[in-house]
Amino acid sequence: MTGPTSLVLGVKLRNVPDINSTLESIRSIGFGFVCANIVSQQKVLEQLQQSSSSPTGPFTWSDLSLSANDWRRGVVGVITNFCETLKSSVGKESFVRRTSELVDEQISYCQHVCLSAIVIELPEDFVNLANILNSKLNNLLKGSNAYWIKIPMASGLNRSSDDETDTGTDDPWNIWNSFRTLCEFDRFIFPALELHADVPSKEEVNRWLGEPVKSIFISTNVFLTNQEGFPVLSKAHQKIVKQFLKLKAQVVIEAENFDTNLKFYNQYIQYLWSRKEESLSDDSADGIQVFAAGYEDTLQIPLQPLRDHLESSTYEVFEKDPVKYVLYEDAIYRAIVERVFDSADSSLILMVLGAGRGPLVIRSLAAACRAKKNIHVYAVEKNTNAINTLYHLRDQLWGESVTVVCADMRDFNPSVKADIIVSELLGSLGDNELSPECLDGAQRYLKPDGIMIPKSYTSFISPMMSMKYHQDLAVLAENTKYKFAQYETPYIVHMNNKYIIASPQKLFTFEHPNIDSEHSNDRYISRTFTASQDCLFNGFSGYFESVLYGDILMSILPSTHSRGMFSWFPVFIPLREPVQVKKGDSIVAHFWRKSSKTSVWYEWTITAPIPLGIHNANGRSGNMLL
C-alpha cells in the first residue's frame, strides 16, 4: 500500500482581514489550510462595550466568502484568546457569563460553516471552558467538529525527567489530562502541541506519542537559518517533528502575516515528511513500515487458525516474511546436524504440524540438503483447501520425500514416531493461538529423545498509554450488548500511537516437549511495574520471545526483536477505564490463563494504583476455541 506523495500543511496567521484572498494566497505557495481567529481581539473589545449580547453588526467573515467545500477543507477556526482582556474589563461573575457567551458564539459559527476543526488555546482557568465544551459535545446537534486543544509540548523549564523538585503542577501534559478528564475523554477532543525553541525531554515527547495528537504548531521563530538563507530546524526539533509526522499529525506554521517566503517553511517540512522514517527506529530499515502501511494503530482481532481455516491471501502474506523462515531453516539445520542417525543410510523422520501451503516443508528439505542428510517429511494440515496445494507441491516438486496428511494434529495417529516436530503455531503472545494445547496433544508421536521446534516461548507485557485505542474501543462499545465486551478482548496492533510506561516483564513460559505428566497449561502471575512519569494507563502491550532450537531466537520483544520480521504485531490488552498514574506509582498487574473443555482465555486486572474488576471473567468476552 502506498501513501500520499505530499503532506497537507496549514499556516496560522495572526491577521486575516479577508478569508477568501488569504486562502487563495496560502494555497498558491503550497499550504492546504489556514488557521484563523473567528473573532478579532478588536471585535471582542467592541462586544464588551455593548449592553446586549446580540450582535449589532458583522462579527466575522460572511459565510458567503467561501464555498462549503473551502470552509470545510481550507479553514480551521481559532477561538480568540480573550481571557486576559475580559478579566481586566469585567467582574468575576460577568467574566464567566461573557466568556461562555463569546466562546459559544464562535463555536456556533464554526459549526454553521461546517469547519472540520476548531483550535482553542487552553487558558489557565480551564474549568469553565470544559463546561462550555461539554455542553456542545453532549448536544444532539453537536456536529462533527474536532476540537484541537492548543498547549505547549513542554513547560520550557528545562528540567530533567528525574528532577525530584518537579511537582508536575506546571506540566502541560498534566494540564491537558485534567482538561480532557473534565470533558470525559470525549473522542472529539485532541491535543494540538506547540513546539517551542526549548527542546522537550525524551520522556516528555514519548508520553505525548501516546496521545491522539492532531497537529503540531511551529512558530517561524523556532526555525534557524542555514548557510543558503533558508529556514531549517535543529536536529533535535527535526527528530520530534518526524515522530509526530509518523503519527499523521498535521504541521501548522505560525506567522504574523502572509508572506510568500512562507513557502520555504512548507518545502522544508515536506522534506522532513519524505524522510520521516529515517533514524526513528529499526522498523524503518527492515520493511515493517512498508508491510504495515495503512494498518498502523488499527485494532485487529487475533486469528484463530485452530478454529478457522485461513484464506489463501492470509497464507501468502505470512509466507512473504523475509526473516521467520530463515530462522526456522537454521534451527532445523542445527537440529538435523546434531541428531544421531541410526545408520548412515537411515532417514530422519520430520513432521511439520500445521503445514499450511508448505513453507516449513520447503525449509525442512532445504535444511536437510545443507546438512547432507536424508529426511522424510510428514506435512500435516487440517485445512482441506491448503491440503490441495500440498498435494500439488508433492506431485510437482517434492515427490516421495514428503507424505501429505489431512488431519488435525491432535487426532493424527502415524505408524512411525518423529525425530523432529516443527510447527509455526505461535501468536503475538506466543501461546494465544493454542500452541501449548496442540503440541501437548502431538507429543505422543515424538520419539523419547525427539526434538520440537520451537523449543520454548515466553510472553511479555508492559503497561502502556494509548488514548487513541481507548477512543476507538469506546466507539465499538456503543454497539455492543455488554458495554465492556470490547475492553475485555486482546487486539493485534502495529503500534505507533503509544507510550510504554515501564519496561516489559515476563508473563508465561511454555516448553516442548513437556515431560511433566501433571502438567497444566493454566497459569497465574502477578507483576509490579513503576511509572517513570505522570501518565494515563489504559492497557498493556504484549509480545513474545521464542527459542526455536539451541541459541536461535525468534522475537517480537522490542529489546530482542528479530530484525526485519513482520509476521506478528504486538498485542494490546485493554483496561475498561483509564487509570491516572503518578510518577513513582507502582502498577500491580495480575494475569490468568484459564481453560475449559472447549476453550482457553485470559483474565486480567490491576490492584494498584487502584483496584479494578477482573476483566473477561470466565472468558465472557474473548476466548480461543479448542
C-alpha positions as a printed NumPy array, in Angstrom:
array([[  0.   ,   0.   ,   0.   ],
       [  1.412,   3.379,  -0.947],
       [  0.714,   6.631,   0.834],
       [  0.258,  10.19 ,  -0.406],
       [  3.193,  11.813,  -2.171],
       [  2.92 ,  15.104,  -0.279],
       [  1.84 ,  16.415,   3.103],
       [ -1.009,  18.881,   3.661],
       [  0.329,  21.714,   5.832],
       [ -1.505,  24.554,   7.485],
       [ -0.48 ,  28.089,   8.319],
       [ -1.756,  30.112,  11.276],
       [ -1.834,  33.851,  10.64 ],
       [ -2.452,  36.443,  13.298],
       [ -4.131,  38.806,  10.85 ],
       [ -6.662,  37.558,   8.304],
       [ -8.714,  40.54 ,   7.137],
       [-10.184,  38.693,   4.168],
       [-10.587,  34.919,   4.363],
       [-11.085,  34.39 ,   0.626],
       [ -7.95 ,  36.171,  -0.541],
       [ -5.916,  34.695,   2.328],
       [ -6.935,  31.137,   1.422],
       [ -6.039,  31.753,  -2.223],
       [ -2.671,  33.199,  -1.212],
       [ -1.623,  30.384,   1.115],
       [ -2.722,  27.766,  -1.435],
       [ -0.614,  29.469,  -4.097],
       [  2.531,  28.686,  -2.062],
       [  1.615,  25.096,  -1.238],
       [ -0.331,  25.23 ,   2.026],
       [ -3.595,  23.335,   2.314],
       [ -5.444,  25.261,   5.003],
       [ -5.343,  28.4  ,   7.117],
       [ -5.893,  28.637,  10.877],
       [ -7.555,  31.966,  11.598],
       [ -9.262,  33.688,  14.521],
       [-13.029,  33.666,  14.152],
       [-13.318,  36.961,  16.048],
       [-10.512,  39.512,  16.341],
       [ -9.39 ,  40.992,  19.644],
       [-10.807,  44.329,  18.498],
       [-14.231,  42.787,  17.958],
       [-14.091,  41.271,  21.438],
       [-13.462,  44.716,  22.929],
       [-16.324,  46.165,  20.924],
       [-18.69 ,  43.456,  22.125],
       [-17.704,  44.122,  25.736],
       [-18.933,  47.682,  25.371],
       [-22.349,  46.543,  24.211],
       [-25.168,  46.314,  26.711],
       [-26.672,  43.406,  24.787],
       [-25.002,  40.18 ,  23.759],
       [-26.877,  40.179,  20.447],
       [-24.67 ,  41.303,  17.532],
       [-25.441,  44.724,  16.064],
       [-23.203,  44.205,  13.035],
       [-20.895,  41.645,  11.414],
       [-18.553,  39.991,  13.928],
       [-16.654,  37.746,  11.496],
       [-16.44 ,  36.884,   7.803],
       [-19.604,  36.198,   5.834],
       [-20.357,  32.561,   5.137],
       [-20.695,  33.631,   1.504],
       [-16.958,  34.349,   1.398],
       [-16.158,  30.701,   0.602],
       [-17.856,  27.646,  -0.78 ],
       [-18.944,  24.962,   1.666],
       [-16.072,  22.754,   0.483],
       [-13.489,  25.515,   1.054],
       [-14.814,  26.204,   4.544],
       [-14.619,  22.51 ,   5.402],
       [-11.25 ,  21.728,   3.825],
       [ -9.447,  25.061,   3.788],
       [-10.174,  26.738,   7.135],
       [ -9.543,  25.757,  10.748],
       [-11.244,  28.149,  13.137],
       [ -9.309,  29.598,  16.079],
       [-11.272,  30.693,  19.13 ],
       [ -9.887,  34.092,  20.088],
       [ -7.854,  34.158,  23.287],
       [ -9.739,  36.866,  25.152],
       [ -9.443,  35.671,  28.752],
       [ -6.973,  38.324,  29.938],
       [ -8.954,  41.048,  28.171],
       [-12.148,  40.01 ,  29.898],
       [-10.506,  39.664,  33.314],
       [ -9.33 ,  43.244,  33.176],
       [-12.646,  44.536,  31.895],
       [-15.388,  42.968,  33.996],
       [-16.1  ,  41.362,  37.377],
       [-15.784,  37.65 ,  38.016],
       [-19.473,  36.841,  37.546],
       [-19.68 ,  38.836,  34.346],
       [-16.412,  37.32 ,  33.174],
       [-17.767,  33.781,  33.422],
       [-21.003,  34.721,  31.687],
       [-19.365,  36.715,  28.884],
       [-16.696,  34.039,  28.386],
       [-19.39 ,  31.44 ,  27.891],
       [-21.342,  33.649,  25.504],
       [-18.35 ,  34.573,  23.339],
       [-16.915,  31.046,  23.168],
       [-20.33 ,  29.636,  22.364],
       [-20.854,  32.254,  19.662],
       [-17.575,  31.457,  17.949],
       [-18.022,  27.679,  18.137],
       [-21.561,  28.023,  16.801],
       [-20.267,  29.943,  13.804],
       [-17.61 ,  27.288,  13.155],
       [-20.367,  24.691,  13.165],
       [-22.51 ,  26.895,  10.946],
       [-19.886,  26.923,   8.184],
       [-19.017,  23.227,   8.826],
       [-15.364,  23.65 ,   9.75 ],
       [-13.671,  20.297,  10.253],
       [-11.601,  21.52 ,  13.227],
       [-11.637,  24.255,  15.852],
       [ -8.498,  25.385,  17.717],
       [ -8.831,  26.502,  21.34 ],
       [ -5.812,  27.687,  23.311],
       [ -6.129,  26.228,  26.786],
       [ -6.457,  29.069,  29.33 ],
       [ -5.037,  28.987,  32.839],
       [ -8.535,  28.623,  34.295],
       [ -9.977,  25.955,  32.005],
       [-12.821,  24.557,  34.121],
       [-15.419,  26.863,  32.587],
       [-14.115,  26.098,  29.104],
       [-14.551,  22.379,  29.836],
       [-18.111,  23.109,  30.948],
       [-18.833,  25.009,  27.721],
       [-17.388,  22.249,  25.545],
       [-19.269,  19.555,  27.436],
       [-22.488,  21.403,  26.661],
       [-21.57 ,  21.381,  22.98 ],
       [-20.362,  17.787,  22.933],
       [-23.458,  16.45 ,  24.673],
       [-25.834,  18.308,  22.39 ],
       [-27.704,  16.161,  19.879],
       [-26.764,  18.736,  17.229],
       [-23.084,  18.86 ,  18.248],
       [-21.82 ,  18.328,  14.693],
       [-18.621,  16.517,  13.788],
       [-16.061,  19.217,  14.557],
       [-12.744,  18.142,  16.035],
       [-11.52 ,  20.356,  18.877],
       [ -7.772,  20.936,  18.79 ],
       [ -6.742,  21.984,  22.303],
       [ -3.581,  24.052,  21.818],
       [ -0.984,  23.59 ,  24.544],
       [  2.839,  23.705,  24.781],
       [  4.62 ,  20.397,  24.337],
       [  6.728,  21.128,  27.432],
       [  6.832,  23.691,  30.223],
       [ 10.079,  25.171,  28.969],
       [ 11.724,  24.942,  32.394],
       [ 14.394,  22.546,  31.069],
       [ 14.015,  20.134,  33.97 ],
       [ 15.24 ,  16.6  ,  33.506],
       [ 12.63 ,  13.862,  33.76 ],
       [ 14.204,  12.625,  37.023],
       [ 14.181,  16.027,  38.754],
       [ 12.661,  15.336,  42.184],
       [ 11.653,  19.004,  42.603],
       [  9.228,  18.733,  39.683],
       [  5.741,  18.616,  41.201],
       [  4.033,  18.371,  37.828],
       [  1.741,  21.36 ,  38.501],
       [  3.145,  23.286,  35.518],
       [  3.468,  20.209,  33.316],
       [  1.462,  20.847,  30.124],
       [  0.564,  17.179,  29.876],
       [ -0.989,  17.247,  33.358],
       [ -2.949,  20.363,  32.413],
       [ -4.166,  18.671,  29.238],
       [ -5.007,  15.485,  31.121],
       [ -7.065,  17.391,  33.694],
       [ -8.951,  19.195,  30.956],
       [ -9.813,  16.088,  28.919],
       [-10.818,  14.286,  32.125],
       [-13.325,  17.075,  32.801],
       [-14.546,  16.52 ,  29.234],
       [-14.996,  12.792,  29.98 ],
       [-12.332,  11.709,  27.48 ],
       [-14.568,  12.749,  24.604],
       [-13.307,  11.384,  21.293],
       [-13.73 ,  14.739,  19.53 ],
       [-11.136,  16.48 ,  21.736],
       [ -7.465,  16.25 ,  20.733],
       [ -4.198,  17.855,  21.843],
       [ -2.566,  20.306,  19.431],
       [  1.021,  20.817,  20.542],
       [  3.142,  23.952,  20.334],
       [  6.797,  23.161,  19.643],
       [  8.917,  25.913,  21.17 ],
       [ 12.622,  26.687,  20.993],
       [ 13.226,  24.763,  24.233],
       [ 13.524,  21.094,  23.343],
       [ 11.32 ,  18.762,  25.444],
       [ 12.934,  15.791,  27.158],
       [ 12.738,  12.371,  25.526],
       [ 10.317,  11.156,  28.209],
       [  8.017,  14.146,  27.673],
       [  7.93 ,  13.509,  23.934],
       [  7.348,   9.783,  24.397],
       [  4.36 ,  10.468,  26.62 ],
       [  2.784,  12.746,  24.02 ],
       [  3.294,   9.942,  21.484],
       [  0.659,   8.021,  23.454],
       [ -1.893,  10.786,  22.848],
       [ -4.105,  11.3  ,  19.77 ],
       [ -2.155,  14.41 ,  18.725],
       [ -3.797,  16.051,  15.716],
       [ -1.389,  18.861,  14.975],
       [  1.979,  20.441,  15.77 ],
       [  2.198,  24.25 ,  15.752],
       [  5.661,  25.639,  14.988],
       [  6.344,  29.368,  15.014],
       [  8.666,  30.737,  12.363],
       [ 10.774,  31.985,  15.308],
       [ 11.7  ,  28.383,  16.183],
       [ 13.437,  27.869,  12.838],
       [ 17.11 ,  28.518,  12.241],
       [ 18.625,  29.845,   9.024],
       [ 21.083,  27.694,   7.09 ],
       [ 24.044,  28.895,   5.032],
       [ 21.853,  29.365,   1.971],
       [ 19.442,  31.541,   3.921],
       [ 16.596,  29.011,   4.115],
       [ 14.689,  28.029,   7.268],
       [ 15.663,  24.759,   8.973],
       [ 15.079,  23.137,  12.346],
       [ 17.726,  21.918,  14.765],
       [ 18.385,  18.185,  14.694],
       [ 16.552,  17.742,  17.994],
       [ 13.486,  19.555,  16.644],
       [ 13.684,  17.588,  13.387],
       [ 13.502,  14.289,  15.255],
       [ 10.459,  15.401,  17.232],
       [  8.627,  16.6  ,  14.118],
       [  9.373,  13.332,  12.31 ],
       [  7.987,  11.337,  15.236],
       [  4.664,  13.16 ,  15.071],
       [  4.541,  13.104,  11.284],
       [  4.738,   9.344,  11.609],
       [  1.53 ,   9.561,  13.685],
       [ -0.066,  11.59 ,  10.862],
       [ -0.201,  14.784,  12.907],
       [ -0.58 ,  17.879,  10.74 ],
       [  2.031,  20.62 ,  10.917],
       [  0.901,  24.235,  11.196],
       [  3.394,  27.071,  10.663],
       [  2.642,  30.133,  12.809],
       [  3.356,  33.612,  11.438],
       [  2.15 ,  37.171,  11.953],
       [  1.07 ,  37.908,   8.394],
       [  1.066,  36.283,   4.983],
       [  4.404,  36.333,   3.199],
       [  5.403,  34.409,   0.07 ],
       [  8.583,  33.339,   1.895],
       [  6.393,  31.033,   3.972],
       [  6.653,  28.623,   1.046],
       [ 10.196,  27.76 ,   2.167],
       [  8.867,  26.576,   5.55 ],
       [  6.361,  24.42 ,   3.683],
       [  9.054,  22.947,   1.459],
       [ 11.256,  22.182,   4.446],
       [  8.518,  20.329,   6.352],
       [  7.676,  18.419,   3.154],
       [ 11.326,  17.389,   3.024],
       [ 11.202,  16.148,   6.643],
       [  7.999,  14.265,   5.888],
       [  9.642,  12.459,   2.96 ],
       [ 12.368,  11.294,   5.37 ],
       [ 10.186,  10.726,   8.439],
       [ 11.155,   7.055,   8.824],
       [ 14.882,   7.746,   8.964],
       [ 16.698,   7.445,  12.313],
       [ 13.491,   6.845,  14.269],
       [ 13.563,   3.085,  14.788],
       [ 14.78 ,  -0.156,  13.344],
       [ 11.375,  -0.562,  11.698],
       [ 12.26 ,   1.956,   9.019],
       [ 15.234,  -0.054,   7.783],
       [ 13.715,  -3.503,   7.702],
       [ 10.482,  -3.184,   5.748],
       [  7.99 ,  -3.451,   8.61 ],
       [  6.661,   0.015,   7.86 ],
       [  6.139,  -0.902,   4.213],
       [  4.343,  -4.114,   5.151],
       [  2.148,  -2.364,   7.759],
       [  1.341,   0.74 ,   5.702],
       [ -2.335,   1.579,   6.123],
       [ -2.72 ,  -0.62 ,   9.22 ],
       [ -0.835,   1.499,  11.752],
       [ -2.674,   1.651,  15.092],
       [ -5.578,  -0.399,  13.718],
       [ -7.106,  -2.775,  16.279],
       [ -7.452,  -6.275,  14.807],
       [ -8.973,  -9.395,  16.341],
       [ -6.324, -12.171,  16.587],
       [ -6.575, -15.1  ,  14.198],
       [ -7.867, -18.426,  15.46 ],
       [ -6.332, -20.88 ,  12.977],
       [ -7.28 , -23.851,  15.164],
       [-10.941, -22.901,  14.78 ],
       [-10.946, -21.27 ,  11.338],
       [ -9.404, -22.233,   8.015],
       [ -7.08 , -19.478,   6.844],
       [ -7.625, -17.965,   3.41 ],
       [ -5.06 , -18.201,   0.638],
       [ -4.317, -14.459,   0.857],
       [ -3.525, -14.794,   4.583],
       [ -1.069, -17.615,   3.895],
       [  0.514, -15.503,   1.165],
       [  1.081, -12.531,   3.485],
       [  2.846, -14.604,   6.136],
       [  4.916, -16.501,   3.565],
       [  6.465, -13.196,   2.46 ],
       [  8.199, -12.717,   5.814],
       [ 11.904, -12.438,   4.897],
       [ 13.205, -13.465,   8.322],
       [ 10.956, -16.011,  10.031],
       [ 11.571, -18.911,   7.649],
       [ 15.319, -18.242,   7.539],
       [ 15.379, -18.612,  11.326],
       [ 13.31 , -21.782,  11.091],
       [ 15.602, -23.264,   8.443],
       [ 18.672, -22.505,  10.563],
       [ 17.035, -24.148,  13.587],
       [ 16.017, -27.231,  11.578],
       [ 19.513, -27.477,  10.079],
       [ 21.107, -27.363,  13.533],
       [ 18.691, -29.993,  14.836],
       [ 19.372, -32.319,  11.899],
       [ 23.145, -31.923,  12.198],
       [ 23.083, -32.656,  15.925],
       [ 20.661, -35.54 ,  15.647],
       [ 22.259, -39.002,  15.874],
       [ 21.14 , -41.246,  12.987],
       [ 20.602, -44.975,  13.432],
       [ 22.815, -45.71 ,  10.408],
       [ 24.461, -43.88 ,   7.551],
       [ 21.609, -44.778,   5.18 ],
       [ 18.692, -44.161,   7.545],
       [ 16.278, -41.29 ,   7.106],
       [ 15.282, -38.931,   9.835],
       [ 11.519, -38.515,  10.352],
       [ 10.465, -34.874,  10.469],
       [  6.843, -33.817,  10.92 ],
       [  5.556, -30.358,  10.068],
       [  2.378, -29.762,  12.054],
       [  0.107, -27.093,  10.596],
       [  1.928, -27.187,   7.268],
       [ -0.314, -24.592,   5.585],
       [  0.819, -24.187,   1.986],
       [  4.2  , -25.744,   2.669],
       [  6.787, -23.06 ,   3.574],
       [  8.175, -25.062,   6.503],
       [  8.249, -28.221,   4.381],
       [ 10.344, -26.358,   1.812],
       [ 12.671, -25.066,   4.534],
       [ 12.976, -28.516,   6.131],
       [ 14.041, -30.082,   2.829],
       [ 16.496, -27.222,   2.249],
       [ 17.975, -27.711,   5.724],
       [ 18.414, -31.435,   5.096],
       [ 20.141, -30.675,   1.808],
       [ 22.52 , -28.285,   3.598],
       [ 23.227, -30.951,   6.224],
       [ 23.642, -33.665,   3.553],
       [ 21.211, -35.906,   5.449],
       [ 18.22 , -37.938,   4.334],
       [ 14.857, -36.993,   5.808],
       [ 11.253, -37.921,   5.22 ],
       [  8.724, -35.185,   5.922],
       [  5.123, -35.622,   7.039],
       [  3.154, -32.483,   6.172],
       [  0.121, -32.481,   8.49 ],
       [ -2.637, -29.933,   7.815],
       [ -6.349, -29.823,   8.698],
       [ -7.351, -27.127,   6.168],
       [ -8.647, -29.103,   3.182],
       [ -8.087, -26.152,   0.863],
       [ -4.426, -25.881,   1.84 ],
       [ -4.118, -29.665,   1.519],
       [ -4.913, -29.279,  -2.168],
       [ -1.843, -27.04 ,  -2.526],
       [  0.318, -29.519,  -0.611],
       [ -0.723, -32.357,  -2.941],
       [  0.228, -30.234,  -5.96 ],
       [  3.633, -29.481,  -4.423],
       [  4.162, -33.153,  -3.622],
       [  3.331, -34.223,  -7.177],
       [  5.267, -31.464,  -8.922],
       [  8.201, -30.788,  -6.611],
       [  8.732, -32.961,  -3.561],
       [  7.922, -36.471,  -4.745],
       [  8.199, -39.381,  -2.313],
       [ 10.25 , -37.406,   0.215],
       [  7.029, -35.888,   1.591],
       [  3.857, -37.559,   2.865],
       [  0.839, -35.235,   2.916],
       [ -1.645, -35.893,   5.736],
       [ -5.078, -34.269,   6.008],
       [ -5.746, -34.332,   9.757],
       [ -5.95 , -32.298,  12.928],
       [ -2.557, -32.784,  14.577],
       [ -4.317, -33.712,  17.829],
       [ -6.085, -36.639,  16.094],
       [ -3.171, -37.752,  13.908],
       [ -2.021, -41.326,  14.61 ],
       [  1.059, -42.054,  12.496],
       [  2.602, -45.509,  12.221],
       [  6.048, -44.04 ,  12.946],
       [  7.353, -41.608,  15.511],
       [  9.097, -38.331,  14.726],
       [ 12.71 , -37.408,  15.341],
       [ 11.81 , -33.723,  14.92 ],
       [  8.453, -31.951,  15.097],
       [  8.285, -28.467,  13.589],
       [  5.35 , -26.077,  13.906],
       [  4.507, -22.402,  13.464],
       [  1.528, -22.136,  15.793],
       [  2.713, -19.069,  17.697],
       [  0.57 , -15.99 ,  18.169],
       [  1.631, -12.496,  19.183],
       [  1.654, -13.583,  22.844],
       [  3.268, -16.895,  21.98 ],
       [  0.549, -19.151,  23.382],
       [ -2.549, -17.219,  22.246],
       [ -3.147, -19.404,  19.162],
       [ -3.151, -22.514,  21.394],
       [  0.284, -23.815,  20.551],
       [  0.633, -25.46 ,  24.022],
       [ -2.611, -27.424,  23.662],
       [ -1.81 , -28.509,  20.107],
       [  1.778, -29.559,  20.757],
       [  0.95 , -31.33 ,  24.012],
       [ -1.534, -33.393,  22.018],
       [  1.041, -34.123,  19.326],
       [  3.839, -35.041,  21.692],
       [  2.71 , -38.67 ,  21.857],
       [  4.16 , -39.359,  18.397],
       [  7.561, -37.812,  19.17 ],
       [ 10.406, -40.208,  19.956],
       [ 11.509, -40.154,  23.624],
       [ 14.666, -38.263,  22.686],
       [ 12.966, -36.257,  19.93 ],
       [ 13.22 , -32.518,  19.241],
       [ 10.411, -29.979,  18.981],
       [ 10.849, -26.663,  17.164],
       [ 10.128, -24.224,  18.713],
       [ 11.637, -25.446,  21.958],
       [ 10.041, -22.756,  24.13 ],
       [  8.28 , -19.411,  24.07 ],
       [  7.634, -16.706,  26.656],
       [  5.069, -13.914,  26.661],
       [  5.85 , -10.419,  27.967],
       [  3.677,  -7.475,  28.996],
       [  4.252,  -3.826,  29.794],
       [  1.786,  -1.128,  30.916],
       [  1.076,   1.455,  28.245],
       [ -0.924,   4.523,  27.335],
       [ -2.715,   4.99 ,  24.031],
       [ -5.788,   7.145,  24.221],
       [ -6.41 ,   6.568,  20.518],
       [ -7.025,   2.899,  21.233],
       [ -9.3  ,   3.808,  24.151],
       [-11.307,   6.15 ,  21.925],
       [-11.55 ,   3.547,  19.158],
       [-12.851,   0.972,  21.639],
       [-15.351,   3.474,  23.021],
       [-16.879,   3.756,  19.551],
       [-17.077,  -0.036,  19.204],
       [-18.589,  -0.36 ,  22.69 ],
       [-21.534,   1.815,  21.658],
       [-22.808,  -1.05 ,  19.514],
       [-22.353,  -3.982,  21.901],
       [-24.884,  -5.544,  24.253],
       [-22.364,  -5.843,  27.082],
       [-20.731,  -2.418,  27.278],
       [-17.347,  -3.718,  28.477],
       [-17.023,  -6.525,  25.917],
       [-14.696,  -4.562,  23.636],
       [-12.399,  -3.816,  26.601],
       [-12.074,  -7.497,  27.525],
       [-10.564,  -8.741,  24.284],
       [ -6.884,  -8.637,  23.246],
       [ -6.146,  -6.964,  19.905],
       [ -3.299,  -7.222,  17.409],
       [ -1.875,  -3.773,  16.627],
       [  1.044,  -2.328,  14.727],
       [  1.7  ,   0.226,  17.47 ],
       [  2.818,   3.748,  16.736],
       [  0.491,   5.967,  18.772],
       [  1.534,   4.684,  22.181],
       [  3.615,   5.397,  25.278],
       [  5.234,   2.46 ,  27.081],
       [  5.064,   3.296,  30.781],
       [  7.596,   0.723,  32.007],
       [  9.833,  -1.961,  30.507],
       [  8.253,  -5.338,  29.626],
       [  8.314,  -8.205,  32.118],
       [  7.853, -11.946,  31.593],
       [  4.362, -13.392,  31.743],
       [  4.005, -17.102,  30.832],
       [  6.57 , -19.627,  29.532],
       [  5.86 , -22.91 ,  27.716],
       [  8.424, -25.569,  26.821],
       [  8.309, -28.503,  24.377],
       [  8.466, -31.387,  24.694],
       [  6.677, -31.238,  28.02 ],
       [  7.862, -34.073,  30.286],
       [  5.675, -33.157,  33.267],
       [  2.876, -35.729,  33.465],
       [  0.934, -33.489,  35.87 ],
       [  1.351, -30.511,  33.6  ],
       [ -1.38 , -27.907,  33.103],
       [ -1.325, -25.016,  30.678],
       [ -3.364, -22.853,  33.054],
       [ -1.306, -20.071,  34.61 ],
       [ -1.388, -17.187,  37.095],
       [  1.201, -14.496,  37.685],
       [  1.489, -11.048,  39.247],
       [  3.907,  -8.381,  38.053],
       [  4.804,  -4.968,  39.503],
       [  5.888,  -2.006,  37.355],
       [  6.979,   1.513,  38.322],
       [  5.807,   4.581,  36.412],
       [  8.619,   6.924,  35.345],
       [  6.319,   9.951,  34.996],
       [  2.695,  11.018,  35.344],
       [  0.534,   9.381,  32.713],
       [ -2.788,   7.765,  31.947],
       [ -2.62 ,   3.963,  31.981],
       [ -5.219,   2.24 ,  29.801],
       [ -3.835,  -1.181,  28.916],
       [ -0.895,  -3.485,  28.308],
       [  1.285,  -4.14 ,  25.3  ],
       [  2.135,  -7.801,  24.783],
       [  5.   ,  -9.581,  22.994],
       [  6.66 , -12.976,  22.742],
       [ 10.172, -14.37 ,  22.55 ],
       [ 10.786, -17.918,  21.304],
       [ 13.796, -20.205,  21.37 ],
       [ 13.497, -22.283,  18.2  ],
       [ 16.495, -24.526,  18.861],
       [ 19.804, -24.056,  20.651],
       [ 20.518, -20.332,  20.727],
       [ 18.352, -19.432,  17.714],
       [ 15.905, -16.805,  18.96 ],
       [ 12.787, -15.517,  17.211],
       [ 11.273, -12.483,  18.911],
       [  8.931,  -9.51 ,  18.679],
       [ 10.023,  -8.209,  22.099],
       [ 11.442,  -4.717,  21.354],
       [ 14.779,  -5.386,  23.076],
       [ 15.43 ,  -8.619,  21.128],
       [ 13.237,  -8.122,  18.046],
       [ 14.218, -10.268,  15.067],
       [ 15.147,  -7.529,  12.645],
       [ 13.005,  -7.492,   9.534],
       [ 10.393,  -9.97 ,  10.774],
       [  6.791,  -8.812,  10.312],
       [  4.62 , -11.922,  10.773],
       [  3.499, -10.736,  14.217],
       [  2.483,  -7.353,  15.578],
       [  2.256,  -6.725,  19.34 ],
       [ -0.908,  -7.321,  21.363],
       [ -2.93 ,  -4.582,  23.051],
       [ -4.771,  -5.764,  26.184],
       [ -7.171,  -3.   ,  27.284],
       [ -8.413,  -1.798,  30.633],
       [-12.09 ,  -0.968,  30.927],
       [-11.258,   2.541,  32.144],
       [ -8.117,   4.702,  32.062],
       [ -6.236,   4.917,  35.356],
       [ -4.42 ,   8.068,  36.495],
       [ -0.818,   7.201,  37.391],
       [  1.683,   9.471,  39.118],
       [  5.446,   9.352,  38.793],
       [  6.844,   6.627,  41.06 ],
       [  3.498,   4.816,  41.423],
       [  3.508,   1.023,  41.437],
       [  1.318,  -0.69 ,  38.873],
       [  0.471,  -4.178,  40.123],
       [ -0.915,  -6.385,  37.354],
       [ -2.479,  -9.849,  37.642],
       [ -2.903, -12.229,  34.696],
       [ -4.529, -15.642,  34.418],
       [ -4.567, -18.151,  31.593],
       [ -7.586, -20.411,  32.059],
       [ -9.251, -23.224,  30.155],
       [-12.318, -25.426,  29.88 ],
       [-13.048, -28.467,  27.721],
       [-13.9  , -26.194,  24.787],
       [-11.841, -23.016,  25.096],
       [ -8.889, -21.124,  26.561],
       [ -8.973, -17.496,  27.698],
       [ -7.1  , -14.81 ,  29.593],
       [ -8.315, -12.847,  32.608],
       [ -6.559,  -9.768,  33.955],
       [ -6.804,  -6.896,  36.398],
       [ -4.74 ,  -4.473,  38.472],
       [ -4.685,  -3.91 ,  42.236],
       [ -2.505,  -0.778,  42.247],
       [ -2.509,   2.162,  41.969],
       [ -6.248,   1.381,  42.274],
       [ -8.093,  -1.957,  42.123],
       [-10.215,  -2.715,  39.063],
       [-12.671,  -5.516,  38.43 ],
       [-11.334,  -8.717,  36.884],
       [-11.565,  -8.455,  33.107],
       [-13.026, -11.211,  30.905],
       [-14.198, -13.406,  33.788],
       [-14.881, -16.954,  32.532],
       [-13.948, -15.825,  29.02 ],
       [-17.255, -13.959,  28.683],
       [-15.927, -11.521,  26.067],
       [-12.964, -13.219,  24.398],
       [-11.617, -16.762,  24.155],
       [ -9.769, -19.189,  21.895],
       [-11.818, -22.214,  20.893],
       [-10.203, -25.65 ,  21.13 ]])
